[in-house]
Amino acid sequence: MTRASLPDTYAETTGSGTTGVVADLAERNSAAAQECRAGNPKHAVPELAAVLSDCRAVLGPEHPDTLRVAGNLAVACMLAGRRREGLTMLVSAVADRSRVLGDLHPDTLAARDALAVAYRLAGDVDDAVALSALVTAQRTRTLGADHPDTLVSRMGLAMARSAAGAVESAYAVLTSAIADAEQALGPTHGHTTALLECGRHSGLIRR
C-alpha cells in the first residue's frame, strides 16, 4: 500500500487444474506482476497482455484467473503511464467481476478500489471520491473497519477527498483510519505506517 501509486492489487492466479499449460500461465502472471512490483511496469504490460490472451483461449473469458490477469494488466498499464487505457480496462474489470463473481466478492472490491485510485491519478476527482466512498462502505460492511483491505480503501478515500479540496473531511477519514490501524494492527504494522506516510506526504498530519 503506497501513497503515490495504485494499491498492490496484483492478484496471483490459482493455477487450478493439472495441465502444464495452466501452471505455465500462473507462473507467467506471477513473474509479470513481480516486474510491476519491482518498478518495471512497461516490461510487464506486453507479457500480461500475452498471458491474458492465452488465459481467454485456455480457461475462457469469465474464468476467475482470466479476470485476475485482466485486472493485473489494467493496473500495469496505469503504472506504465498509459492511464486512459488502464482506466478503460479497470472499468471493464469491475463490470466483469461484478457480473461473474458478484458485487461484493473480494476480487470485485479489489478492482473497484483500484479503479477509484485510477480515477484520482487521472484527475477525475469527483468519480474518485464517489467510488472510494462506495468501496470503503462495502468493505467496512463486509470485512470490518479495521481490516487491512478496508484501511487501504479508507486511505484512498482520504486522498480522494484531499484532491477534491475537502481537506477537513480528508483529515477526519485519515486520522480515524490511523487510530483503528494502531489499535488493531499496532503502530509499526505496514498498513499503519503507510497511513501515516500518506498523511505526512499530503500534509494532512505532521506527526
N, C-alpha and C positions, 0 to 999 in steps of 0.2 A: 504494500500500500504506500504510494508516494504522493507528494504534493503536486508534482508537475505533470504527471503522465496519467494515462488510464490505469485503472486498477489492474493488479496482476491476475487477470482473468483467464490466462491461457489454460485451457482445460485439457487434461490428459484423456485420450480415448481409452476405452476399456480393453480394446483388442479382443473383444468377445468372439469366440469361435476358435476353431482348431487349425485353420489353414495358415500356411506360411504367409500368404498374401495379406491377411488381416493383421497378423503380427507385424509385418513389414510396414503397413500403413500406420500402426500405432507408434512404431519406432521413428518413422519419418516425421510424424506430427510432433512427437516429443523433442526431437532434435531441432526442428524449426522453431518451436516455442522457446527452447533454450537459447537459440540465436537472438530472439527478441529480448529475452531477459538479460543477455549479455550486451545489449545495446546495438545490435545489428539487425534491425527490422527490415532494412532494404534487402538483405540477403535472405531473410525468412519468407518474404512475400511470394516470390516465384515458387519456392518449394511447397508452401502451404497451398497455393493455387493448384499445383500438380496433385498434392495429396487429396484436396477436395474433389477434384475431377475423378480421381481413382476411387475415392470413397463412394461417390454417387454411382459409379459404374458397378462397384463390387457389393456395396451394402444397401444402396438405394438412397434417394434424396431425403427421406424422412427418418433414417436411422439415427438414433441419438448421437452416435460417434460422428456421423456426417454433419449433423447440426453443430457439434462442438468444434469441428475443424473450420466450418464456415465462420463461426464466431472468432476463432483464433485469427483467421485471415483478415477479418474486418478490423480487429484491434491492431494487427501488424501494419495494415495499410494506414491507419490513423497515425501510428508512431513513426512510420516512414515518410510522413508529410503528405500523404495522399488522403487528406482529411475528408473531402466531399465524397470520394469513392468509398472510404471506410465508413462514413456516416450512412450512406445509402445501404451498404452491406449490413450494418448494425440494425437499421430499421427492419430490414428483411429478416435478420436473425431473430429479433424479438417476436415478430409476427409468426415466423415458422415455429419457434419453440412454444409459443403460447398455444398455437393451434394443435401441435402434435403432442406436447408434453403436459400442457395445462398452464393457466395463467400464473399460478403460484408455485410452480415447480422451481427448485433451486437453480436449475440451468436457465430458466426463463428470467428469473430475478437477476441473475448474474449478467445476462445480456442487457436487460433493461437498465441496470446500474451503469454498465459500460456505455450505453447509448446516452445516458444523462451526462456523463463526463464528456463524451464526444461532443454533445451539443455545446457545452461550456467552452471547450477548447476551440470550437468553430465560431464562437461568438454569438451563438443563439441562446442568450442567457434566459429569456423567458421560457423557452422549451426546457432548458436545463433545470430551472427552478421547479417547474411543474412536474417533470419526470422524476427528479431527485426526491421531491416530497412524496410522490406516489410510491416509489420503491422503498423509501425509508419507512413509510407507514406499513407497507406489505411485509417487509422483513421484521419490523417490530412486532407485528401481529402474529407472524408465523414462527419466528425464531426467538424473539425477546429483544429488549432494548440493548442489552449488553453483549449480545452475540457478536463475534468478530465481523461477520458479514454485515450486520446491521450497523456496526460502528463505521465500517467503510462507507456505507450509504449516508450516514449522518455527517461524516466529514465532507462528502460530496455535496450534500445539501447546504452545509455552511459555506463552502467555497462558491457554490452557485449563487446563493443569496448575496455574498460579498461582491461577486462580479456584477450583480444586478444593482448594487448600490445600497442594499438593505443591510447595512453594517451591524446595527444593533441586533437584528434578528439573527444574523450570521454568528455573532458573538454568543448569543444565548444558546444556539444549537451546538456550537463547538464546545463551549465550556461544560454544557450538560453532558455531552459525549465523553469528554475527558474525565469528568468526575465518575461516570459509570465505568469507564475503562479502568481507571485506577482502582476502583473498588472491586471490580470483577476479575481483572487480569493482573493487577499490580502496576506500580509506577514505571517499571523497567521493561514491561512487555512491549513487543514490537508495535502492536496496534496503538498502545498508549503513547509511545514516543513519536509515532507517525502523526498522531493527532496534535501533539504539542508542536512538532516541526511545522505542520500545516498552519497552526495558529501564529507561530513566530514569523514564518515567511509572509503570511498575508497581513501581518501587523495587527491581527485581532487580539493577540495576547503577547505579553512581554516577559513571561517567567521562563 
